[in-house]
Amino acid sequence: MPQQKTILRALAGETLPTPPIWMMRQAGRYLPEYKATRAQAGDFLSLCYNPELAAEVTLQPIRRYGFDAAILFADILLLPQALGADLWFVTGEGPRLSTITDQAGLDKLGPVDEIDAVLSPVYETVKILSRELPADTTLIGFAGAPWTVATYMIAGQGTPDQGPAHALKNENRPVFEALLAKITAGTIHYLSRQIDAGAEVVKLFDSWAGSLQGEDFAKYAVEPAREITAALKAKYPHIPVIAFPRGAGHRYEGLHAAIGADCIALDDGVTPNWAAGHVQIDGCVQGNLASRHMVTGGKDLIRETRKVVQAFSNGPHIFNLGHGITPDADPANVQLMIDTVRGI
């Protein structure tokens, strides 16, 4: 039977008359219904680990907007927690973790094959979603890419320049590479379990890939993504993989082949016209409207949305933002974007 879900068709290389659409962080703080459910959960981590409520916030933007895909509601730092790192969130400031800066810290992490003890509620969320999503909506699972996850595990929090991770990479490469290898193995296991539970696509978020320079980009952004993709393809050849090395710039070129991904997600640091000529020629691309248009709206939103659609209209394309939607976005602007993409 031919595939009917539009996102899976685009990921298979089909050029569609109207691109399918979803939005990074589409379940989140810009929606009043999300805020209500999060208040019910008590705090962010409790929401992530409550399958019924995590499924509810994943479904909210599907009910409101009719996106072509839902992305599992979770966080990239659940894997470090499952590996044995302490994780908590500071209101208004973001995540905090116990730090790994030497061999002793690395040795405190648990084995990869025991992470399900912590992550099983996430798999239960996926199972609920695979039952409750509309028949034409694709379910996307995800994880953080090893470099990005490592930057948080090394620094203990987000940093503007990922300086602590670069310092460990330069000063104690064996420990740095062992940590990356551990995260890579954990990510393969984690995404495999999401697929087993019902995820139809998986996405790797490498939010800080752009800070890797020279050979480090190939070694610590591209190579782990290639290893994860290859392992998943060996087990699940029918499951598409989307890679998102944010900030890659001109290095987006050639990444379909280098990673083995079915789709390369683009941030808004590259123009759609450049990406169509240099990246989309190799396969499906996703992106890449600037997130600020979800705040400002108006004629600029309509014009820029049409530019993205037009630039990628000659090849497989999934419409999305260049990064996640921000908490100050206007829900009405999201509807305007969708209507513009769909020509309503």
N, C-alpha and C positions, 0 to 999 in steps of 0.2 A: 504494500500500500504506500503510495507516495506521501512524503512528509508534508503535513499541512501547517505546522507551526512556523510562522514567518521568520523568527530569529534563527531557528535551526536551518531553514532554507538558505538564509543569508550566510550562515556559517559554513554551509556546504558549498558556497561559491556562487549562489544564484543572485542575479541582479533583479531586484524587485521594483515594480513601478512606484511603490511607496515604501520607504525604508521602515522596517520595524523600529520600535522606540522603547527604551527604558531609561532610567536615570540613576546614576550613582548616588547613594544615600537617599533614594526616593522614600524609604521609610525613615522618618526622622523628625527633627525638632522644628521644622517649618510647618508641620501639620498639627492642628489642635488635637485631633484624635490620638496622635502619637503621644503628645504630652499627657493626656488623660490616662493612657495605658501605662506609661512609664511611672506616673504617680501611684497608680494601683500596684505596680511591681515593687515600689519602694526605692530602688536605685538601679543604676545602669546594669551592673553585673547580674543582679537578681532578674532583671528583664531578659538578659541574654540566656540565662540558664532555666527560665520558665518556659517550657515548650509551648504551652497554650498561648501565653501572652506574646512570646516571640513570633509565633505564627500569626497572631492577630495583627501585630504591627507590620509584618511583611505583607499581609493581605490588604491593609488599609489603603495604600496608594493604588492597588489594583482595583478596588471597589470605586475609588474616587475618580480615577483617570482612565482606567482600561489600558494600562501599559501592556506591551506584548511580552514582557518578562517580569518575574518577581525575583529579587535576590534575597537569599536567606538573611535574616536579621541576626547578626552575631558581631564579633570584633576580631581583628587580626591578632590581638594579644591573648586570646583564650588559649591558643596553642602553647605559648610560653608558660602560662599558668598550669596547663596540663603536664608540661615537662618538669614542673617543680618550682618555677619562679613564683615569688609572692607578687600579687597584682591587686591594686586598689585604684580607685578613681577619686581625685580631689575635685570637688565642685568648683566649676569655673576655671579650672586649670588643666584637667585632663588626667591621663593615666600615670601611675607610678608603679615601678617594678623594683624588686631586689636586683642588684647589679651583678654582672658577670664580667670581671676584669682580669681573671687569672685562672690557672688550672684548678685551683681549689674550688672556685665558684662553678666552673664547668662540671667538676666531679659531683657537685651536689644535685645536678639535674638527674631525673629519673629516666628509665628506659622508654624508648619510643612505643614499645608494644604494650605499655601500661596507660597510655594517654586516654583511652576510652573511658576509664573510670571517672574522669572529669568531664569529658566531652560527650558522653552519651546523651545528655539532654539536647545537645545541638542536633544530633542525628534524629532524635525524636521529633524535633521541630521540622526537619526536612520531611519526615514521614507524614506528619500532619498536613504540610503544605502540598505534598504530592497528591493527597486525597482531596484537598479542599480548593485548590486553584481551579479557575475555569479551564475547560478542556483545551483552549487555544493559547493558554499562557505558559511560557517556558519557565522552568525553575532553575535558577543559577545558584550554584554553591561557590564558595570562595575561600581563599586563604591569603595571608600576607606572603610576599616573596621573602626568601631567606635574608637577603641583605637588609631590607626594611625592618623585618622582625628583629634582626640582630642589633640594629641601631638602638632600638628601645631596650633590649635586654642588657646592652652594654652600658648605656647612659642612665638607665632607670627611668627615663621619661623622654618625651619628644624634645629635640634640640633644633635650633635654626640651621645648623650646618653639619649635623651628624658628626661633630668633632670627636667625641669620645670613641665612636666606632672606627673612625679613620685613624685615631691614635693607636688603638689596640691592633688594628691591621698592620700598622707600620712598626710597632714596637714588639709585638708578640704574635707573629703571624701563625705559628702552630696552634695557639689557643683560638685565635680568630677563625681560622679555617676549620678547626674541629667543631666550633660552635655552629658555623654555617652548615657543616655536614650534618650535624644533629638536627638542626631546624629543617634541612632539606628532607631527611628521612621522615621526620615527624609530619611534614607537610604532605608527602606522598601518602602516608597512612591516613591522615586526617581527610584529605580529599577523596581517597578511595572509599572511606566509610560514608562520606556524604553522597557519593555516587551510589553506593549500595543502598542507601536510604531513599533514593529517588531523585537526586540532582541530575538534570539533563545536560548541563553545561557547567564547567568550572572556570573560575577566573583567578588569576594571580595578580595581586596588587603590589607593585613595587614602587611605593609612593616616593621613596628617596633615591631611586636609581640615578637620577640626574646628577647627584653629587659625586658619583664615581667617575673618575677621569682616566683617560688612556686605557691601558691594558686592564685596569681594575674593572672597568665597565663590562668587558667581555668575560672576565674571570669570575666576578662576583654578582653580576646582574644577569647576564645572558646564560652562562653555564649552569647555574642552579635551576633557572627556568627551563632550560633544555633538558636537564636531568629529570626534573619533576614531570614535564610533559611526556618524555619518552617512557617513563615508568607507567604513567597513567594510560598512555596509548597502548602499551603492551598488554595491559589488563582490560582496558575498556576502549577498544579501537573506535567505537561508535560515538564516544563522548567528546564533543568539541572543547577545546581549551582556548580561552582568551588571555592574552598576556598584556599587562599594562605597566611598562617601565616609564613612569612619569618623568618628564624632564629630559628625555633621551635626545630631543632635538633632531639634528640630521642623522643621528644614529638609529632612528626608527627604520631607516632604509635597510632592507635585507634581513629584518628580524623574523619575518615569517619562516624563512629557511633556517636561520641560525637557532631559533628556539624550537621550531617544529609546531608552532601554534597555528590554530585555524583562523585566528583573528588577532590583530594588533589594535589595542585601544590607544587612542591618541589624546594627549592633552592639548590645550589651546595655545601652546607655545609654537606650534607649527600651523601654517595656513592650510585650509582644506585643499586649495589648488596644488600646493607643493606636495601634500600627502597623497593626493590622487595620482600624481605623476611619478612618485617615488616609492610609495608604500602599497597603495591599493592595487597597483599592477601585479602584486604578488599574492593577493588574496583579500579576504574580508577585512575591513577596517571598522572601528567603532569610534564615534565622537562627532564633533569635538567643539560644540558651542561653549563659549566662555560662561562660567557659572554666574557671573555678575548680572547677566541678562535676566536671570530669575528674580533678581532684586529690582532692577530698573525697569524692565518691561518695555511697553510702548513700541514705537515704530522701529527702533533699533533692534529689538528682539525679533520682530517679524523679518526685517531685512537680513539680519545675520543668520537666522534660522534657514531662510531660503537659500542663502549663499552656501551653507554647509550641504544642504540637500542637493543643490544643483551641482556643486563641485564633485560630489561622490556618486552622481546619478548614473554613471556609465559602468559601475561595478558593484560588487557586493558590499553593502553598507548597513550598519546598525546605528541609528541616530542616538546620540547620548551627549552629555556634557563633557567638557574637557577635564573636569574634576567633580567632586561631589557637590550637590546642592547645599547651600549654606543656611544656617538657622534663620537668617533675616530675609529669606526669600518669600515672595508673595505667592500663595497657592494659586491665585488667579493667573499669574504669569506662566505657571506650568501648563495650565489648560490652554493658554494662548499659544504656547510653543507647540503643544501636541496638535492643536487645530491647524496651525501653520504647516507642520510637517505633513499632515494628512490631507491638506488642501480643503479644509472645512470652511 
